[in-house]
């Protein structure tokens, strides 16, 4: 049975998965030097899946107002000094 087009997501699965495919597990284990080709693809040890959370950057007060307001401030200070 197939999924209706309206229910599909464009990027695939968005949330993090907690189960890896056998190929993904072998790749992770070989990167950690815990698996060799002689070991075989069966009875693989468990691999921890880390959830990646990206924090949003906070905007500074100057960035909220825009570049034009920040550029105008130094120009007025220079005029007052002369």
Helices and strands as residue ranges (DSSP letters): G 5-7, H 22-31, G 37-39, H 61-65, H 67-81
